[in-house]
Amino acid sequence: MRARDCLVLHNLRLVHSLVRSYLEQGLDYEDLFQVGVLGLMRAARKFDPTMGNKFSTYATWWVRQQIGRAIADEGALIRVPVHMHEQMRKVAAAERTLAAQGRPAGVVDVAVLCDLSVPKVAEIRKLSRRTDSLDRVIGDGATLGDFVGERQALPSVEQGVVSALLMEDVMAVVDTFPERDARVLVRRLSLDGDEPSTLDELGREFGVTRERIRQVESKALPVFRARLRTVGVFGANEGGTAQDATEDGKQARPMKRRALGQPQPVAAVDESSSRADDSAPQADEPSYGNDEEAAAAVEDSQRGTGTDTSDGAMEPPPPTAAVGDAEREDPDQSEQPDQSEQSEQPGPVESVSPTADWETALRLGARFEGGIDWLARYALVALGQAQLTVILGPRATADVVRAARERRMPDRQVLAALEVLQRVFDTLRRARLRPEDFFERPCEALVGLTPSAYLARKPLVNTESRLAVRDALRELAAGLPNRRETEEPPPASGAHSGGASAGASDREPAIPEGAPGDAPSSAPGPADEAGRVETVSCRDALPAEREESHHVPGHAAVVDVTGGSPAADAGLSAEDRNERTQPGAVQEEGQGSTADGQLVIGLRREHEAELERVRLEHEERLGEERRARQAVEARAAAVAADTERQLDALEDALLRRMDRTVARRERFLRAEAGARIALLKQEQHEVRQGLVRQVEEAEASARAATQDADFHRKRAGEADRRLREYREGAETRISDLEAALRQAEAALAGRNQAVEAARRHAENVEQQAAQRIAQSEHNAWARINELEQQLAAAQAADTARTTFRDRWRRT
């Protein structure tokens, strides 16, 4: 053990020489030296001289290993693994080598020199950054934090005031709940500024389970959001970021806050005039982002469902709600709008009635505008707010009302539901039905339920409900053709068919279709053929003015029939055959009463001549209609050009109106800012008065404190006097004690001297006693030796002398 300690002590200079290369790596010189000595001691324990190596060579590696591990474990605030620290040292050495060679120490160069990958070198460089304290003193009293700039500026005072006011409004709404519900809302939503509590923590606080706390929260959150929207603090589902809570109680994410000063309409549609006036500036602002995307989506869905847009082919949809209002006021004069009226009209969108008005919905659906406000108004006018609430749910209905009033983009699910409703309304409009014919009709796709009952359970915002409604709509559309054939009214005679119809009615008796007693003949004669052809020609000559397009399908049928082609007659429907055979049956009955064959031949010739006349007449009409169509196309081009000019004028008017809206909005914001500034000044004045009162109270407190200080000063003087007296008495007692101590020390010294003298006397006595004992022992030993000699002499004399008997015998 002593030899090992000597070996360590005599090699300490080796540790000093190795420590110098590890400085400035997080540990001080003394710490590095201490760790190096530990490595040296370990090398001394493990050194084997029989291996033939010097101790210094063997100990160097252990010292380096111990120092490197200490730097890796304790050299930085964030510990780096030892193997990574070795790689960091390797990269640093490579960088120094490249710098010494004058080469750039790039990531690629270092990676090549160290035989590492480029991402690994980048990671090692990132880990090589040192951690320093911002409070470290640099230079003349300055700290490192003084030279570090702030990346984020301090929040503005106005933002802080707005946040405080907003939080006051929110807490005022929270106070309307019961105590337990309010506590759950505050802790779960962290309205008090602390970290949000978990369900387990609140359950332990109230003595219930975490599931009960979750139920309380799920019931209170929708009511809380509704009350916030009622007072205008929050906006639900702004920008489509907050997910709408479903009807089965699923919890929605917290809604985004919106700025104060923008009143939020509640779910009711009919509001007071003051509320409408407050929300008018927001309604005037055009929406350029989400409304265009929603319009494109609705337009695509209309194309997919086959919505009729031929009415608006000549006139493109208006870009703003103001143009739509002008068209609704005078649809006949939509091509020449009164710009003066548009300039005088206010900005907000027209109000929506809470009751259903299917006639207004028909007019609104026939004029497709392509905006989200038009889609929302279409649904509200067609169903009414009450029925729409049953179909979509209260939250989605509130979003639809907000979209109709403020053109605010609703949630994606609400938009998809509105598109499905638009398909339903367009189908009902084309079939000349009403909404109750679909929503109150049991459907096989809904397992015998009506769409209203089904959507009351599962609102239309759900994907499953939308698919079910589409199936029900397909089921309704499958039964629509028969209903159209039975319920379609007879077409009114137009201008082009008036002559032919009149001629036919003059020559033939008017017999109602399907009259009793009239049966079609199985073998019609030539007169029947001619009468049937004439009837078909007259019927097919009816103009197609009620059609949405400009082609006339009846003309092609006339040409085929006059040509005598049997395919045209075979291509007709059963209903057309019945209609054509009825006049033939009447003629057959008339000819049955007349037995003269010459009359039949004459009638046939007359019919052939009449047929030729009708054919020529219809050819002339076809030419006239072709010319009329060309004229209509030319007029349509002129109308399109005129419409372009009108659109340019409307665009200019719209831009001017937008400028006025922006100016009005600016005035409104300035007035609001002025009112806010005045309110802030008033609050500042109140705060200043409060500060003055606080200063006065502080001065009074200072005077009272001064009086207390004087009183305590007097008491302190009295205490000093008493302390001096006590100190003087203590000093007197101390001097007396010192004198007594000196006397005691003198007595103790005398006693010590006496004890010393007694000790010396005792030592002398002990020496004398020891001498006497030694002398006594010597004398005793001498006496013992002498006695032993005498005893030996006596024993020898006894052995040489004979006994008395022997001597008597001898004598």
Secondary structure, DSSP 8 states (H G I E B T S, - for coil): -HHHHHHHHTTHHHHHHHHGGG-SSSS-HHHHHHHHHHHHHHHHHH--GGG---HHHHHHHHHHHHHHHHHHHHSSSS---HHHHHHHHHHHHHHHHHHHTT----HHHHHHHHT--HHHHHHHHHHT-----TT-EETTTEEGGGGS--SS----HHHHHHHHHHHHHHHHHHTTS-HHHHHHHHHHTTTTSS----HHHHHHHHTS-HHHHHHHHHHHHHHHHHHHHHHTSB-TTGGG-S----TT--------B--TTS----S-SS--HHHHHHHHHHHHS---SHHHHHHHHHHHHHHHHT---GGGSSS---SSHHHHHHHHH-GGGTTS--HHHHHHS-SS-----SS--HHHHHHHHHS---SHHHHHHHHHHHHHHHHHHHHH-HHHHHHHHHHHHH-----HHHHHHHHHHHHHHHHHHHTT--HHHHHTS--GGGTT--HHHHHHHS-TTSHHHHHHHHHHHHHHHHTHHHHHHHH-------SSSHHHHHHHHHHS----TT-TT----SS--HHHHHHHHHHHHHHHTS--TTSSSS--HHHHHHHHHHTT-HHHHHTS-HHHHHHHHHHHHHHHHHHHH---HHHHHHHHHHHHHHHHHHHHHHHHHHHHHHHHHHHHHHHHHHHHHHHHHHHHHHHHHHHHHHHHHHHHHHHHHHHHHHHHHHHHHHHHHHHHHHHHHHHHHHHHHHHHHHHHHHHHHHHHHHHHHHHHHHHHHHHHHHHHHHHHHHHHHHHHHHHHHHHHHHHHHHHHHHHHHHHHHHHHHHHHHHHHHHHHHHHHHHHHHHHHS--HHHHHHH-
